[in-house]
Amino acid sequence: MQAVVADDTPYPRLFAPLDIGGVPLRNRIAHASIVTRFVKDGRATPRLVDYLANRARGGAALLVTEPIAMHAGNPDPGRLRAFDDAELDSLRAVVQAVEREDSRLLGQLQDPGRGRHTGGRNDYAIGASALPDDLSWTVPHVLATGEITRLVAEWASAAMRLKQAGFSGVEISAGHGHLFHQFLSPWSNRRTDAYGGDLAGRTHLLREVIAALRAECGRPFIIGIKLPGDDGVPGSLDLAEARRIAAAIAATGEVDYWTFVWGAHARSLYTHLPNAHGPRAPYLGQIRELRAAGPGIVTGAIGFIADPAEAERALGDGTADLVFLGRPLITDPAWGEKARTGRPSRIRYCVACNTCWRTVVEGSRLECDNNPRVGEPDEASPQTKRAARPRRIVVVGAGIAGLEAACVAAARGHEVTVFGASAEVGGKTRLHATLPGGENLSSIYDYQFVAARHHGVTFQLGARAGLEEILSLAPDAVILATGSHPRAPDWLPAEYRDAGFVPDLRSLVAGLRPRTAPESGRIVIVDEDHTDMTYAAAERLTRQFAGVTILTPRERIASDCSLINRQEIYRRLSDRRVAIVASHELRGVAGLEDGRLTAQNVFNGDPLLLDDVVALTYASARVPDDELLEPLRARGCEVIPVGDCHAPRSVLAATRQGYQAALAL
């Protein structure tokens, strides 16, 4: 396609207009489909309307909704419904919120088929063949030919209903291991009728759907599609087969744009959302190769593109004509406007932690570690409500909970002073940012620090504040964000702990110095924490010791991590030959001085000898550092503990609580 550039922005390709299937877009930024859990009883809630409006207002020219219920057999109360005329008003509400910002809205057509990544099995699953899902082992009802015909007709009818509501088109989700992907893959499609077998058979359903959508909705009406790249499942789809599928779909002549996605409902699920343990924008080379199967089709870049410069490069090197952003637009809905106006340093960047994925799969609604305001009405252009009476606020602690509280409180007009024991802000998150895959976490406290300084916060760093230092400022309220420390485990004798022979994992990695070669012998990590930071530290220790063993009393590691992160943790640790011993615990450290430890099976008590042990450390539950809480209250202060000082918690909970504490002042 001919390159088009804008002339009034540092990112001229990103902000050039684009026409897709006769539908004009003001720029090349597309909001990828994201499940929000902001739909209730099949209808849009005000929070969903605000969420979409803010991403449009913030610069996304094209937005793709989360999956929509497109046939009556999928009455999921958490999906908008396009199979019923009674829901047209709800559909129109989300369209109007986007259109008034000069952006276009597409509805996503997706059915998970046999795919499931939450606990249990899906008793209502439909699929190509009677084969189990690789994760949940759900065996679907096999669709008969007549059932497929009825589904295709229902999907087309629902698409027409979306058009009547004002949608500019649909996106078919045919990757990620969902229903259409299951038909495309020879691994999951063992049919012998017209919908299985060779390439023509396996692509039959998808081609039939595309034809039905076009026949029903005509033009201009965007038909976009997500196709699978290499799905990481043996015997399924590699890059060569993905290109053959792409060529078959391109030959229909009816697809207006496409992009290519990775992973499936299998052990490769984690490749769907790449994180900072691998390269940035890891799939651009493969997308560039796959688009050659249909060079006239508008192609979208997707996959861990977080920075405007990365998006600009993808548009400039022939990879793509459009850039799909999912997680970055959750974190900062104004990503586009900040890029367009030359303010990339003011973007609140995605840290690729995948907490958003976890909150919609395991929680109640979409949330973000680095954006505690997801779905609020003024999210893209926050005008923090000024306090009725400005107050003098002291924040003790410069970790992410304290910093969030400080910058929001100052934005509301309060006079804020932050005490920090360290010379640098960030707290334990700063330590995590130095570990493998953690570097993106620095953007949380970097953003908070810049925002706090912008709003006039005073910082006193590098000295631990005591009671008198705090009271000397005559605060109206104190936000206590002093963090926590690891609890010493019961199996560790006091003399070993006090002498520093067995440090906690956080202290150990904080004091590491690089080695030219790993020390012979093994370090044992007793894991009673199960968070991402523990495994990043374990990976770091593989550079220091010839062997690393993780010992946990639970039946697996990473219990406090989402499935998508846990898969990737197991892969990384396996690649580095980290030994994992589950369902075992220490009862003491007898033999440690001779390089031996004895663990016990937690169920039957059988002993397990660990030899060649040269170091021992532990990741344990944390204890709040709240020594100042009662003394401050005794002196008549209003004290609000936040973050780990309130109770040890996640990054998500820490930033959210800091934000809420500031709003309550």
Sequence and secondary structure as in RCSB ss.txt:
>XXXX:A:sequence
MQAVVADDTPYPRLFAPLDIGGVPLRNRIAHASIVTRFVKDGRATPRLVDYLANRARGGAALLVTEPIAMHAGNP
DPGRLRAFDDAELDSLRAVVQAVEREDSRLLGQLQDPGRGRHTGGRNDYAIGASALPDDLSWTVPHVLATGEITR
LVAEWASAAMRLKQAGFSGVEISAGHGHLFHQFLSPWSNRRTDAYGGDLAGRTHLLREVIAALRAECGRPFIIGI
KLPGDDGVPGSLDLAEARRIAAAIAATGEVDYWTFVWGAHARSLYTHLPNAHGPRAPYLGQIRELRAAGPGIVTG
AIGFIADPAEAERALGDGTADLVFLGRPLITDPAWGEKARTGRPSRIRYCVACNTCWRTVVEGSRLECDNNPRVG
EPDEASPQTKRAARPRRIVVVGAGIAGLEAACVAAARGHEVTVFGASAEVGGKTRLHATLPGGENLSSIYDYQFV
AARHHGVTFQLGARAGLEEILSLAPDAVILATGSHPRAPDWLPAEYRDAGFVPDLRSLVAGLRPRTAPESGRIVI
VDEDHTDMTYAAAERLTRQFAGVTILTPRERIASDCSLINRQEIYRRLSDRRVAIVASHELRGVAGLEDGRLTAQ
NVFNGDPLLLDDVVALTYASARVPDDELLEPLRARGCEVIPVGDCHAPRSVLAATRQGYQAALAL
>XXXX:A:secstr
      SSSS TTTTS EEETTEEESSSEEE     S EETTEE HHHHHHHHHHHHTT SEEEEEEEB STT  
 TTS B S GGGHHHHHHHHHHHHTTT EEEEEE   TT   SSS  TT EESSS   TTT    EE  HHHHHH
HHHHHHHHHHHHHHHT  EEEEE  TT HHHHHH TTT    STTSSSHHHHTHHHHHHHHHHHHHH SS EEEE
EEES    TTS  HHHHHHHHHHHHTTS   EEEEE   SSTTGGGGS  TTS SSTTHHHHHHHGGGSTTSEEE
E SS  SHHHHHHHHHTTS SEEEESHHHHH TTHHHHHHTT GGG        HHHHHHHTSSS  BTTBTTTT
 TTTTS      SS  EEEEE  BHHHHHHHHHHHHTT EEEEEESSSSSBHHHHHHHTSTT GGGHHHHHHHHH
HHHHTT EEEESS   HHHHHTT  SEEEE   EEE   TTS HHHHHTTSS BHHHHHHT    SS EEEEEEE
EES  SHHHHHHHHHHTTTEEEEEEE SSSSS TTS HHHHHHHHHHHHHTT EEE SEEES  TTGGGT EEEE
ETTT  EEEE SEEEEEEE  EEE  TTHHHHHHTT  EEE GGGTS   HHHHHHHHHHHHHT 
